[in-house]
Amino acid sequence: MDYLLVIAVVFLSLFGLIMIFSASYPLAIWDLDPPRYFFTKQLQFFGIGLVLFAFTCIFPFRVYGKLSPIFVILSIILLIAVMIPGIGVERNHSQRWLQIGSFVFQPTEAVKLAMIIYFAYIYAKKQEYIDHFWKGVMPPLFILGLVFMLILKQPDLGTATIILLPCGFILFCSGARKIHLVLLGSIALGGIAFLAVTSPYRLERLFSFHNPFADPDGNGYQLVNSYYAISSGGFWGRGLGNSIQKLGYLPEAHTDFIMSIIMEELGIFGLLIVICSYLFIMYRGIRIAQYSTQPFPKLLAIGLTFQLIVQAIFNLGAVSGLLPITGVPLPFISYGGTSLIMMLITAGILVNLSRYTNKVENKKKHPSVEAN
């Protein structure tokens, strides 16, 4: 088992708990009274996620592939249920949540994992005819298109794109022909660009991302205050707990924009901690894929790794103004129970794959041992 990967995942989760408490206690005091409200909730989710992380570290990963069609069917059912009045929960003009009793969760977090497992499993089985466009490449893409459109109805183009990209990485690494990849990539980029510029609220986000100071009290308000938080942090930051922007200035300070608070309180040093942790996870994930000898674990490791990294890039790009704001949480760090639990399950499956690839790596490094 890749224990260094385990340490990196647990470290990021614990670091996120500390920063959630720091970023959320003013809001908790004003709205909910207990200053540790968000921290306590996230700690409970971390406990659940840690149990599931341990379980997925040892559960036979091949079973996930066999169950992947069921996962996809359940994903489609959940995405349809979100749009049903009385079942789906609307927040901030978006209908992305389901509520069961007092428990509210976001189905798209589970859909991300389901689609990666499905794509890895199907394209691993289609290796013999991966050169054939209609027989080898296209069938899983019809399912991806349906899932993409259902998420787009919520509306949530950011999450839909995040699901699209890791699946594209899996297809790229499956051995598909370059002409097919170029064709599909062009269609996907053109479609996303069309959806971005034809929707009024998405177009407003694009303009505010391009020049937030043109409307600092409107569409650019969140990004402008993110800039203030980042710029005031310097190298070492104001000190843990000393953020000013979290005192009602920066919306979503403990969720989507928690990185801004990290940089305000811990400075560039805090940014380096986070980025180096993600780079380390990416390195270990690519290494696991590299030493996988069979198509399914190789493609699955690639998909899981890049799903984590792409989501981190989207979040970090949004808070820094390099990418449009999409409402994507920072993996392991942002507040959100569904996100944290699914990220820990994703990491657990990746650690599980390392249990098999490490044996192959050791044989390559020490062939004399195997010969003896």
C-alpha positions in Angstrom: 0.0 0.0 0.0 1.2 3.5 -0.9 1.5 4.9 2.7 2.9 8.2 1.5 -0.2 8.8 -0.5 -2.3 7.9 2.6 -0.3 10.4 4.6 -0.8 13.2 2.0 -4.6 12.6 1.8 -5.0 12.6 5.6 -2.8 15.6 5.9 -4.8 17.7 3.4 -8.1 16.7 5.1 -6.8 17.7 8.6 -5.4 20.9 7.2 -8.8 21.6 5.7 -10.5 21.0 9.0 -8.2 23.6 10.7 -8.8 26.2 7.9 -12.6 25.6 7.9 -12.7 26.4 11.6 -10.6 29.5 11.0 -12.6 30.7 8.0 -16.1 29.8 9.3 -16.3 30.8 12.9 -17.4 34.5 12.3 -20.3 33.3 10.1 -21.2 30.5 12.6 -21.3 33.1 15.4 -23.5 35.5 13.5 -26.0 33.0 12.0 -25.8 29.8 14.1 -24.4 30.8 17.5 -22.0 27.9 18.1 -18.6 29.1 16.7 -17.6 25.5 15.9 -20.7 24.6 14.0 -19.1 24.2 10.5 -16.0 22.6 12.0 -18.0 20.1 14.0 -20.1 19.2 10.9 -17.0 18.7 8.8 -15.4 16.7 11.5 -18.3 14.3 11.4 -18.1 14.0 7.7 -14.4 13.4 7.9 -15.0 10.5 10.4 -17.5 8.9 7.9 -15.2 9.5 5.0 -12.2 8.1 6.9 -14.1 4.8 7.5 -15.1 4.6 3.8 -11.5 5.5 2.8 -10.2 2.6 4.9 -12.8 0.3 3.4 -12.1 1.3 -0.2 -8.3 0.8 0.4 -8.9 -3.0 0.9 -12.1 -3.7 -1.1 -11.3 -5.6 -4.4 -11.2 -2.8 -7.0 -12.3 -5.1 -9.8 -15.8 -5.3 -8.3 -16.2 -1.6 -9.0 -15.8 -2.2 -12.7 -18.4 -5.0 -12.7 -20.8 -2.7 -10.8 -20.1 0.4 -13.0 -23.2 0.0 -15.2 -25.3 0.0 -12.0 -23.4 3.1 -10.7 -24.2 4.9 -14.0 -27.9 4.0 -13.9 -28.1 5.2 -10.3 -26.3 8.4 -11.2 -28.8 9.2 -14.0 -31.7 8.5 -11.6 -30.2 10.9 -9.0 -29.6 13.6 -11.5 -33.2 13.4 -12.7 -34.5 13.3 -9.1 -32.7 16.6 -8.4 -35.0 18.4 -10.9 -38.2 17.0 -9.3 -39.9 19.7 -7.2 -40.1 18.7 -3.5 -37.2 16.3 -3.8 -34.5 18.6 -5.3 -33.3 21.5 -3.1 -32.6 24.9 -4.7 -29.8 27.1 -3.4 -28.4 30.2 -5.0 -30.6 29.8 -8.0 -29.3 26.3 -8.7 -31.0 23.0 -8.1 -28.1 20.6 -7.4 -29.0 19.0 -4.0 -31.2 16.2 -2.7 -32.5 16.2 0.8 -33.3 13.0 2.8 -34.6 14.1 6.3 -32.0 16.5 7.6 -29.3 15.1 5.3 -28.5 17.2 2.2 -26.1 15.9 -0.4 -25.0 16.8 -3.9 -25.4 13.9 -6.4 -22.8 15.2 -8.9 -20.0 14.4 -6.4 -20.9 10.8 -6.7 -21.5 11.0 -10.4 -17.9 12.1 -11.0 -16.6 8.9 -9.5 -19.2 6.7 -11.2 -18.3 8.0 -14.6 -14.6 7.5 -14.1 -15.1 3.9 -13.1 -17.4 3.3 -15.9 -15.1 4.8 -18.6 -12.1 3.0 -17.2 -14.0 -0.3 -17.2 -15.6 0.0 -20.7 -12.4 1.2 -22.5 -10.4 -1.5 -20.8 -12.8 -4.0 -22.3 -12.7 -2.3 -25.7 -8.9 -2.5 -26.2 -9.2 -5.0 -29.1 -11.3 -2.6 -31.2 -10.4 0.8 -29.7 -9.3 1.9 -33.3 -13.0 1.7 -34.4 -14.8 5.0 -33.8 -18.4 3.8 -33.6 -17.8 0.4 -32.0 -14.8 1.2 -29.8 -14.9 4.9 -28.9 -18.5 6.2 -29.2 -20.7 4.0 -26.9 -19.6 5.4 -23.6 -19.7 8.9 -25.0 -23.4 8.7 -25.4 -23.8 8.1 -21.7 -21.4 10.9 -20.9 -23.4 13.2 -23.1 -26.6 12.4 -21.3 -25.0 13.0 -17.9 -23.4 16.2 -19.1 -26.8 17.5 -20.3 -28.5 16.6 -17.0 -25.9 18.4 -15.0 -26.2 21.4 -17.3 -29.9 21.6 -16.5 -29.1 22.3 -12.8 -27.4 24.5 -14.1 -23.7 23.6 -13.4 -21.4 23.9 -16.4 -18.3 23.9 -14.2 -19.1 20.4 -12.7 -20.2 19.1 -16.1 -16.8 20.1 -17.5 -14.9 18.6 -14.6 -16.6 15.3 -15.3 -15.9 15.6 -19.0 -12.1 16.2 -18.6 -11.0 13.1 -16.6 -13.1 11.0 -18.9 -11.3 12.6 -21.8 -8.0 11.7 -20.2 -9.1 8.1 -19.9 -10.0 8.0 -23.6 -6.7 9.6 -24.5 -4.7 7.0 -22.6 -6.9 4.1 -23.8 -5.1 4.1 -27.2 -7.8 5.7 -29.3 -6.6 7.1 -32.7 -5.3 10.7 -32.7 -7.8 11.8 -35.4 -10.7 10.6 -33.3 -9.3 12.4 -30.2 -8.8 15.7 -32.2 -12.3 15.5 -33.6 -14.0 14.8 -30.2 -11.8 17.4 -28.5 -12.8 20.1 -31.0 -16.5 19.3 -30.7 -16.2 19.4 -26.8 -14.3 22.7 -26.7 -16.7 24.2 -29.3 -19.7 23.0 -27.4 -18.5 24.3 -24.0 -17.6 27.7 -25.5 -21.1 27.9 -27.2 -22.8 27.1 -23.9 -20.7 29.7 -22.0 -21.4 32.6 -24.3 -25.1 31.9 -25.1 -26.2 31.9 -21.4 -26.7 35.4 -19.9 -25.5 34.5 -16.4 -22.5 32.6 -17.7 -21.6 35.5 -20.0 -21.7 37.8 -17.0 -19.4 35.5 -15.1 -16.9 35.6 -18.0 -16.9 39.4 -18.1 -16.5 39.7 -14.4 -13.7 37.2 -14.5 -12.0 39.2 -17.2 -12.2 42.5 -15.4 -13.8 42.2 -11.9 -13.0 45.8 -11.0 -15.3 47.1 -13.7 -18.2 46.0 -11.4 -16.6 45.7 -7.9 -20.0 45.9 -6.1 -21.8 43.5 -8.4 -20.6 40.5 -10.5 -16.9 41.2 -9.6 -17.5 41.5 -5.9 -16.4 38.0 -4.9 -13.2 38.0 -7.0 -12.2 41.5 -5.9 -12.4 40.6 -2.2 -10.5 37.4 -3.1 -7.8 39.6 -4.5 -7.7 41.7 -1.3 -7.3 38.6 0.8 -4.5 37.2 -1.3 -2.6 40.4 -1.7 -2.7 41.2 2.1 -1.2 37.8 3.0 2.3 38.4 1.8 4.7 35.5 2.2 3.9 34.5 5.8 0.3 35.8 6.0 -1.5 37.7 8.8 -1.4 34.7 11.0 -3.8 31.8 11.6 -7.2 33.1 12.5 -6.4 36.8 11.7 -8.2 37.1 8.3 -10.2 40.3 7.7 -12.0 39.2 4.6 -13.8 36.3 6.4 -15.5 38.9 8.6 -18.4 39.2 6.1 -16.5 40.6 3.2 -15.7 37.5 1.1 -18.7 35.3 0.3 -18.2 31.5 0.6 -15.1 32.0 2.6 -15.2 28.5 4.1 -16.3 26.7 0.9 -15.3 27.7 -2.6 -13.0 30.5 -1.7 -11.2 29.0 1.3 -7.9 29.2 -0.6 -8.2 33.0 -0.4 -8.4 32.8 3.4 -5.5 30.4 3.5 -3.3 32.8 1.6 -4.5 35.8 3.7 -3.6 34.0 7.0 -0.7 31.8 5.9 0.6 33.7 2.8 2.5 32.2 0.0 3.7 29.6 2.5 0.1 28.3 2.8 -0.2 28.2 -1.0 3.0 26.2 -1.3 1.7 23.7 1.3 -1.5 23.1 -0.7 0.1 23.0 -4.2 2.9 20.7 -3.2 0.4 18.4 -1.6 -1.6 18.2 -4.8 1.5 17.7 -6.9 2.6 14.9 -4.7 -0.8 13.2 -5.0 -0.6 13.6 -8.8 2.9 12.1 -8.8 1.9 9.1 -6.8 -1.2 8.6 -8.9 0.7 8.7 -12.2 3.2 6.3 -10.7 0.5 3.9 -9.8 -0.8 4.1 -13.4 2.7 3.6 -14.7 3.3 0.4 -12.9 -0.2 -1.1 -13.6 0.1 -4.0 -16.0 -3.6 -4.3 -17.0 -5.8 -1.8 -18.8 -8.5 -1.4 -16.2 -6.4 -0.4 -13.1 -4.2 1.8 -15.3 -7.1 3.7 -16.8 -8.8 3.9 -13.4 -5.7 5.3 -11.7 -5.4 7.9 -14.5 -9.0 8.9 -14.2 -9.0 9.2 -10.4 -5.8 11.1 -10.3 -6.8 13.7 -12.9 -10.3 14.1 -11.4 -8.7 15.3 -8.2 -6.1 17.5 -9.9 -8.6 19.0 -12.4 -10.9 20.0 -9.6 -8.1 21.6 -7.7 -7.0 23.5 -10.8 -10.5 24.8 -11.4 -10.8 26.0 -7.8 -7.4 27.6 -7.6 -7.9 29.2 -11.0 -11.2 30.7 -9.9 -9.9 32.3 -6.6 -6.9 33.8 -8.4 -8.8 35.1 -11.4 -7.1 32.9 -13.9 -10.3 30.9 -14.6 -14.0 31.8 -14.4 -15.8 31.2 -11.1 -17.5 27.8 -11.3 -18.4 27.1 -7.7 -16.1 24.0 -7.5 -14.9 23.1 -4.0 -11.2 22.6 -3.3 -10.6 18.8 -2.8 -10.2 17.7 0.9 -10.1 21.3 2.1 -13.4 23.2 1.3 -16.4 22.8 3.6 -18.9 20.3 2.2 -19.7 16.8 3.5 -20.5 15.2 0.1 -17.4 16.5 -1.5 -15.1 15.4 1.4 -16.6 11.9 1.6 -16.4 11.3 -2.2 -12.8 12.7 -2.3 -11.8 10.3 0.4 -13.5 7.4 -1.4 -11.7 8.4 -4.6 -8.3 8.5 -2.8 -9.1 5.2 -1.1 -9.6 3.4 -4.5 -6.3 5.0 -5.7 -4.5 3.7 -2.7 -6.1 0.3 -3.3 -4.7 0.2 -6.8 -1.2 0.9 -5.3 -1.4 -2.4 -3.4 -1.1 -4.3 -6.7 1.2 -2.0 -8.6 3.9 -1.9 -5.9 4.5 -5.6 -6.4 5.2 -4.9 -10.1 7.4 -2.0 -9.3 9.5 -4.0 -6.9 10.0 -6.8 -9.5 11.3 -4.2 -12.0 13.6 -2.6 -9.4 14.9 -6.0 -8.0 14.8 -8.6 -10.8 17.5 -10.7 -9.1 15.2 -11.2 -6.1 12.5 -12.6 -8.4 15.0 -14.8 -10.2 16.2 -16.2 -6.8 
